[in-house]
Every structure is written in structure tokens, then in C-alpha cells.
């Protein structure tokens, strides 16, 4: 399953493309303005770099907060529009849970994480 994931909860956005659980590409993005200007451009760049098309997407995951209200609104609206238009699955991911999962994956000896 080809899945596009993005996090727009903070000015340090994260984008990822994965297929069947394997990461194809990860791209950080430092946004000092609005995601509205960059979000779809970055999505297209990631798909193009991996020789994929929007129609190939089977799932979209987006962070749902907590975080910047405007950033989340832009991210969720974009994700909903893409998922609806492409007829693919849409999943919302809690921002803090995503941060904790990434931290625990990076440091497997730890049993819990406290994102700040």
C-alpha cells in the first residue's frame, strides 16, 4: 500500500512516502510562512522523485494535533481533499503519539517517551 504522510503541526514539517511499511522517502521542510504555498509542491516533488503519480496513492496520513491551528487546518484540509479526490484511505495521527513512536523506534531500550 503506497502511503503519503505529512505533519504540518509545527513550522518544521515532515513528509514521508512509504510502501508496504518500507520508507521510500522522508523530507523535512522548514516553513517560516504558511504551508499553503509549499504543501502540494512538496507532495508532487516526493511523488515525482519516486516515479509515482497521485493516482498511485492508496492512503494518506496527516497529523491532527496538538499544534499550530493554521498549519493543522491546511494539512488536514489538503489531506481530506486529496483522499476524497483520489478515493483513498485517510488516517489522522495524533502529533504527540507520532513523536513518541519515532523516539521509541530510534531508542528501543527505552520503555516510554515524554515529548516536549
N, C-alpha and C positions, 0 to 999 in steps of 0.2 A: 504494500500500500504506500503510495507516494504521498507524503505529508509535508505541508509547509507550516512552519510555526513562527510566530513573531511576538515580541514583547515590546510594547510601547508605553509601559507604565512609568518609565523614568527617561531622562534625556539620553541615557546610554542604552539605546535599543539593541535588540538581539534578534537575528533572523536565522532560521535553520531550515534545511531541506533534508528529509530523511526518507529512506525507502526500506520497508520491512524491518524497521528498527535500526538500520545502519545509517549513520550520519553521512550525507553526501557533501554538504557544505554548511559551514557556520560563518556568519558575517555580523560583526558588531557594527554599530552605527552611532556616532555621537551627534545628536541633533540639538543644536543650540536655538532652533526656531520651532517650527511646527512639523510634525510628521506628515502633515497634509501634502507638503511639497516633495517629500522623499519616498514615502512608503511604497507606492506602486512601482516607482522606478527601481527601487531595490529588489522588489519581488521579481520584476521582469529580468533584471540582471542575474539574479540567482538562477532562475529557470533557464535562461539563455546559456549561462556558463556550464550548466549541467545538461545541455541539449534536451531540454524538456519544454513543454508548452503548458499553458494554464489548463488546457483540457485534459492533461495527464494527471492532474491533481485529484486524489481521492479523499483527502482530508485536510482540514485547516485547523490549527490550534492557535489560540490567542490568549494572552494573559487578561485576567478580568479584575485585577486589583488586589490589594490596595496600590495606589499610585496616583500619578497626575491625572486629574479628571479629563482634561483636554486630550492628553495622549491616549488614555484608555478609550475615550469616546471615538477618536479617529481610528484606533486599532480595531475595536470591536465592530464599528460600522463597516470598515473595509473588509474585515473577515466575513461578516454576515453577507455583504454584497457579493463577494467572491464565491462563497459557499452556495448561496442561493442561485447565482448565475451559472455556476458550473455543475450544480446538482451534487455536491459532495458533502461529506460529514463536517460538522463544525463542533469543536470542543473548546470550552472555556477552562483555563487553568489558573488557579489562584497564584498570584505573583510570589507570595512568601513560600508557598509549598514548592513551587518550581525552584526558587533559590535554595531552599533546604535540600531538595533532592539532588541538585547539582553539586552542592557542597559535600553531601554524604557520599556521592559517587566518586568525587575527587579524593576524599579521605575516608575510605571504607572502614578503618579501625574505629572510627567514632560511632556512637550509637544514636546521637541526637545533634541537632543544629539549632542555633539561635540566630536567625538573620536579623541584622540591624539596619 
